[in-house]
Amino acid sequence: MCIQQHRRPRRRSLTHKLLRGLADPRDAWNYLRRWTQLARHTGLPYAELSRYRRELRANREFHEHLERCLVDIEYSFSCSAELYELVRATKPRINIETEVAAGLSSVHVLVALDANGMGMLHSIDLPNVQHGSNLRAGPAPGWMVPDGLRQRWHLHIGDSRTLLAELLRPLHHVDLFLHDSDHSYETMLFELEHAFPKLADGGLLLSDDTQLHTAWDDFCAKHGLRPARVFHLGVTRKPFAGASLPATTCTASLN
């Protein structure tokens, strides 16, 4: 199964979005704040992210596939749409994520890479470790990734404390790294510290569930990075050589 774009996405103005949100102004505000902060934290144009958001919404085949799969998933990656848009906008070639489970984040990265026509995703997974993200009896990690998207995917089964260093060693650089495995302070910090030296200038560093403790903030403070968040997703970029980012905290709350 290869998921493709079937129709040109319809443009929706900012006014249209606001009018739709009048029934629930708080939801409308949080929606707009979420995407404007994603643009600000990554240095990407809001209009470009918005265009890719419309593109994702217009992909009917992909959403029908997701709806069939989500029936069997207890835990979901809450920023999967943002992940899609970041991959579409930045065109990363080497992508690494830790934790796969059913493959919700994986399939969003892969469908974006497919649309880009470039890039590979390396996923490290130790199945059934995180409570609530356990697989159904039988299926392998990433079972919701369709066959048509697997040519850009390398799945590595094991503990990230062992496999991450092995995976990173031969790579010249990494363009995008997402921590989403065991969210203990120690594991989050371990993965970020190991991935950061290999992250390309301008590369994206992402971490889910950063609200659980201070590992994200401590890591960003140590390396002079902006410890930004969109919902619970930590989002920052490695400065280009000779550039620097102010270490200021910006948090988008959707609650």
C-alpha positions in Angstrom: 0.0 0.0 0.0 1.4 3.4 -1.1 -0.3 6.4 0.4 -0.3 9.3 -2.0 -1.9 12.8 -2.3 -5.1 12.5 -4.3 -6.3 16.1 -4.6 -4.9 19.5 -4.2 -5.6 20.8 -0.7 -8.2 23.6 -0.4 -6.9 26.8 1.0 -8.5 28.1 4.2 -8.0 31.6 5.3 -7.1 32.7 8.9 -10.5 34.3 9.1 -12.2 31.1 8.1 -10.3 29.2 10.9 -11.3 31.9 13.4 -15.0 31.8 12.4 -15.0 28.0 12.8 -13.5 28.4 16.3 -16.2 30.9 17.5 -18.2 28.0 19.0 -15.2 27.3 21.3 -12.8 30.3 21.4 -10.4 28.6 23.7 -9.9 25.7 21.3 -9.5 28.1 18.4 -6.9 30.1 20.4 -4.9 27.1 21.4 -5.0 25.7 17.8 -3.6 28.9 16.4 -1.1 29.3 19.2 0.2 25.7 18.7 1.0 26.3 15.1 2.4 29.8 15.4 4.7 28.6 18.2 5.8 25.6 16.1 6.8 28.1 13.4 8.6 30.4 15.8 10.5 27.7 17.6 11.8 26.1 14.4 12.3 29.3 12.4 10.0 28.0 9.7 7.4 30.2 7.9 3.9 29.7 9.3 2.5 29.8 5.8 4.7 26.8 4.8 3.7 24.8 7.8 0.1 25.7 7.2 0.3 24.5 3.6 1.7 21.1 4.7 -1.0 20.9 7.3 -3.7 21.3 4.6 -1.8 18.8 2.5 -2.0 16.2 5.3 -5.7 16.8 5.9 -6.4 16.4 2.2 -4.7 12.9 2.1 -7.9 10.8 2.4 -6.3 7.5 1.9 -3.8 8.1 4.7 -6.6 9.2 7.1 -8.7 6.2 6.2 -5.8 4.0 7.0 -5.2 5.8 10.3 -8.8 5.5 11.3 -8.7 1.7 10.8 -5.6 1.4 12.8 -6.4 3.7 15.7 -9.2 1.5 16.8 -6.6 -0.8 18.3 -4.3 1.8 19.8 -4.5 2.9 23.5 -1.7 5.4 23.4 -1.0 7.9 20.6 1.7 10.4 19.8 -0.1 13.7 20.2 2.0 15.8 17.9 2.0 13.5 14.8 0.7 16.2 12.5 3.4 18.6 13.6 6.0 15.9 13.0 4.7 15.4 9.4 4.9 19.2 8.7 8.4 19.5 10.1 9.7 16.6 7.9 8.0 18.1 4.9 9.4 21.6 5.5 13.0 20.7 6.5 13.5 17.8 4.1 15.7 15.8 6.5 17.6 12.9 5.0 18.7 11.0 8.1 16.0 10.6 10.8 16.1 8.7 14.1 13.3 8.0 16.5 13.3 5.9 19.7 10.0 4.0 20.5 7.8 2.7 17.8 4.9 0.8 19.4 2.2 0.6 16.8 4.0 3.1 14.6 1.9 6.3 14.7 4.9 8.7 14.7 6.8 6.4 12.3 4.0 6.4 9.7 3.7 10.2 9.8 7.5 10.6 9.2 7.4 8.0 6.5 4.5 9.5 4.6 6.3 12.8 4.7 9.6 11.3 3.5 7.6 9.7 0.7 6.1 13.0 -0.3 9.6 14.6 -0.2 11.1 11.8 -2.4 14.1 11.5 -0.1 15.2 10.5 3.4 15.4 7.4 5.6 13.9 6.7 9.1 15.8 4.6 11.6 13.5 3.5 14.5 14.7 1.9 17.7 12.1 0.0 19.7 12.0 -2.1 22.9 8.4 -3.4 22.6 5.9 -3.2 25.5 8.0 -1.1 27.8 5.9 2.1 28.1 2.6 1.6 29.9 -0.4 2.2 27.7 1.6 1.9 24.4 1.8 -1.9 24.4 1.2 -3.7 21.2 -1.7 -6.0 20.5 -1.0 -9.6 21.0 0.8 -10.8 17.9 1.7 -7.7 15.7 5.3 -6.5 15.5 6.4 -3.0 16.3 5.2 -0.6 13.6 2.4 -2.8 12.4 0.4 0.2 11.2 3.2 1.2 8.7 1.9 0.0 5.3 4.2 -2.0 3.0 4.4 0.9 0.5 6.2 3.1 3.0 8.7 0.6 4.4 11.4 1.1 1.7 12.6 4.2 3.6 12.4 2.5 7.1 14.9 0.6 9.1 13.5 -0.9 12.4 16.0 -1.8 15.1 14.7 -3.9 18.0 16.4 -3.5 21.3 17.3 -1.1 24.1 18.2 2.4 23.0 21.0 2.5 25.6 22.8 -0.2 23.5 21.5 0.4 20.0 21.6 4.2 19.8 25.3 4.5 20.1 25.8 1.6 17.6 23.4 3.3 15.1 25.0 6.7 15.4 28.6 5.6 15.2 28.9 5.1 11.4 26.6 8.1 10.5 28.2 11.3 9.5 25.2 13.3 10.8 21.6 13.2 11.8 19.0 15.7 10.5 16.2 14.9 12.9 16.1 13.1 16.2 13.0 12.3 18.2 13.1 10.9 21.7 9.9 9.0 22.6 11.1 5.9 24.4 11.3 5.4 28.2 10.6 8.9 29.6 12.6 8.6 32.7 14.9 11.5 33.4 18.0 9.3 32.9 16.9 7.8 29.6 15.7 11.1 28.1 19.0 12.8 29.0 21.0 9.8 27.8 19.4 9.8 24.3 19.6 13.6 23.9 23.2 13.7 24.9 24.2 10.9 22.5 22.2 12.3 19.6 23.2 15.9 19.9 26.9 15.6 18.8 25.7 13.9 15.5 23.0 16.4 14.9 23.6 18.5 11.8 23.7 22.3 12.0 20.1 23.4 11.8 19.0 19.9 12.7 15.8 19.3 14.6 15.9 17.8 18.1 12.5 16.7 19.5 11.4 15.0 22.7 8.0 13.9 23.7 6.5 14.2 27.3 8.9 16.9 28.4 6.5 17.9 31.1 7.3 14.8 33.2 10.6 16.2 34.7 13.4 18.7 33.9 15.6 16.6 31.6 14.6 18.7 28.5 15.2 22.0 30.2 18.5 20.8 31.8 19.8 19.5 28.5 18.9 22.7 26.6 20.4 24.9 29.3 23.7 22.9 29.2 24.0 23.3 25.4 22.7 26.8 25.1 19.6 25.8 23.2 16.1 27.3 23.4 14.0 24.8 25.5 10.8 25.4 23.6 7.7 23.3 23.7 4.6 22.7 21.6 2.1 21.0 23.9 4.3 18.4 25.6 6.7 18.1 22.6 10.1 19.6 23.1 11.2 21.3 19.9 14.6 23.0 19.2 17.2 23.3 16.5 20.9 23.0 16.6 22.4 26.4 15.8 24.4 26.8 12.6 28.1 27.3 13.1 28.8 30.7 14.6 25.2 31.3 15.5 23.5 31.1 18.9 20.0 30.8 20.3 18.7 32.6 23.4 17.9 30.0 26.1 14.3 31.2 26.7 11.4 29.0 27.7 8.3 29.2 25.5 5.5 26.7 26.3 2.3 26.2 24.3 -0.4 24.9 26.6 -3.4 23.2 25.1 -5.1 22.4 28.5 
